[in-house]
Amino acid sequence: SRQTARFLFFWLLMLPLGLWGPLGNSWNHVALLPTIWVLATFLFGIEELGTQLEEPFTILPMQAFCDKIYNWCTEIVGFKPGDNGMPVYYYDNYNLELSEGVAS
């Protein structure tokens, strides 16, 4: 990635020499500046996008994600029957009547 950025920098540094002739019809070669600027913006943008795709975890807030998941897990583990406000029904496999209340 660092080598790609260096190559891209030197390539864009030498690009005005290559475009001097083709853009010679513009007044004082003034079309060279916006052309180089647009090309550099696109190429460095693609290089930065490639770097972020290569190392996505450096830009994602992974510690915040992990802390939130940990908090959810500890909250779920701490649940008691009936914490959500719904009645808890216990049943006996041998007796088909449902009874509300605490398990025996």
Helices and strands as residue ranges (DSSP letters): H 2-19, G 27-29, H 32-54, G 56-58, H 62-77, E 89-90, E 99-100
